[in-house]
Amino acid sequence: MRLRDYILNNFWLKVFSMIMAGMIWFAVRSNLQGDGGRTPQNPFHPSETREYTRPIAIATRLENQQAFKVAPIEARVTVRGDRIFFRRLKASDIQVYVDLTEISQMHGAYPVRVNLTRAGANYIDVRPQYAQVEPDKGTK
């Protein structure tokens, strides 16, 4: 078989295969170039990163009616998503809280947790990671 026949035999199948291989290479490479491989990215809808400052709430059992002091009172949440997600996102969709439902001693530093009520994004970071909680002496 001559060299010309190797190239022209099933020519369109070979062109299609090269295009598919290029698309797969592009998709894998764009995902690896993300933020260290933590969050995959769609090359057709590039993601954005935004920060929100939200108040820190306390989650306790229903029977616990005690008031608490939290320090600091706000946390900065970093969220990653695409533009369409951020158009629909409201600040109230990001809930920042300290979970005291399973804690018996309600005094000390506890992890700050984030709940995104709208699907389509990931939270990347919350600062501070811990909040100091203590019972408020002025109330019961």
N, C-alpha and C positions, 0 to 999 in steps of 0.2 A: 504494500500500500504506500502510495506517495504521500509526502507531507501535506500537499494540497488536500488530499482526501481526508486526512486526519482532522483538518480544520473545518472543511465544508460538510462533512458527514454529520447529520443531525445538528446543523448550525444553530437553529432557533432554540433547540433544547439546551445547547451550551450557553447561549446568550441569557436565556431565562435562569439557568443555574447560577451564572455569574451575578445577575441582579439579585437573586435571593440570597446568595452568600454575602454580598455587600450589605444588604439590609440587616441580616443577622449580625454581622460584624458591627455595624453602626449601633444597633440596639444594645448589644453586650458592652461595647465600649462606653456608651453614654451612661449606662447604669454603673459601671465601675468608676467613672469620673465623678459620681455624685459626692456626697459628703462622707467619704471614706467607706462607702458601701452600706451605710446605715439605712438610707431611705432610697429605694429605687425611683428613678425619674422617667417620665414619659417624654421622649424627645419632641413629640408633637404638641404637648401641653407642658411647657417648662414650669417647674414649681418655684414658688416664692417663699421667703421667710419673713414673718412679721412678728413684732412683739406687742403684747398687751399687758397692761397693768390691771390686775383684778384684786378685789378685797379677799382676804382669807376668812372663810367661814369655819364654824365648828360643827361637826356631825357627832351627835350623842344619841343615846337611847331616848325614847319618848318619855319615859318616866323621870328622866333627869331634867329638872327645871332650873338648874343652877346656871348663873351667868359666868362668863369667862373673859379674861383679858388675853389678847393675843399680841405678841410682838415678833416681828413687825406686823402691821395691819394689812399690808398689801404685798403681792408677789408679782414678779414679772415673768410672763409665760411666753416662750418662743414657739411659734406654730409654723409648720410647713404645709403648703398646699398649692393648688393651682389657682389661677386668677378667677375662675368660675366659682370656686369654693369661697374665696375671700369676698366676692360680691354678695353672697348669701349669708355670710357669717356676721352675727351680731355679737357684741361683747358679752351679752348675757348667755351665749352658747358656751362660754368658757367658764367652768366652775372650779374654783380653787378652794380646797378645804383641808382641815386636819381631822382625821377620823379617830374619835374617842369612844366608839361604840363598844369595843372589846377591851377597853383599858379600865382598870380599877382605880389606879392612882392618877388623878387628873392634874398633875403638876409636873412640868418638865418640858423637854424639847421633843417634838414629834415631827415625823416627815410630812411635808406638804404634798398633797396629791392633786392631780388635775383630771377633770372630766370634760371631754369635748362632746357635747350633746349632738352636734351635727357631724354626720359621716363625711369622709372625703379628705381628711387631713390627719397629720400626726403632730402631737406636741413633741418638741425636741428637748426642751429644757425648762426648768422652773427655778427661779432664784428669789428668795433663798430656798434651800432644800429642806430646811427645818425651821419650825416656828416654836417659840417659847409660849407655853400655855399655862395659865394659873387661874384658880378660882377668883372671881371678883369679890373682894371683901365687903363691898357696899351692899350686896344683895344676898339673899338666902341661898 
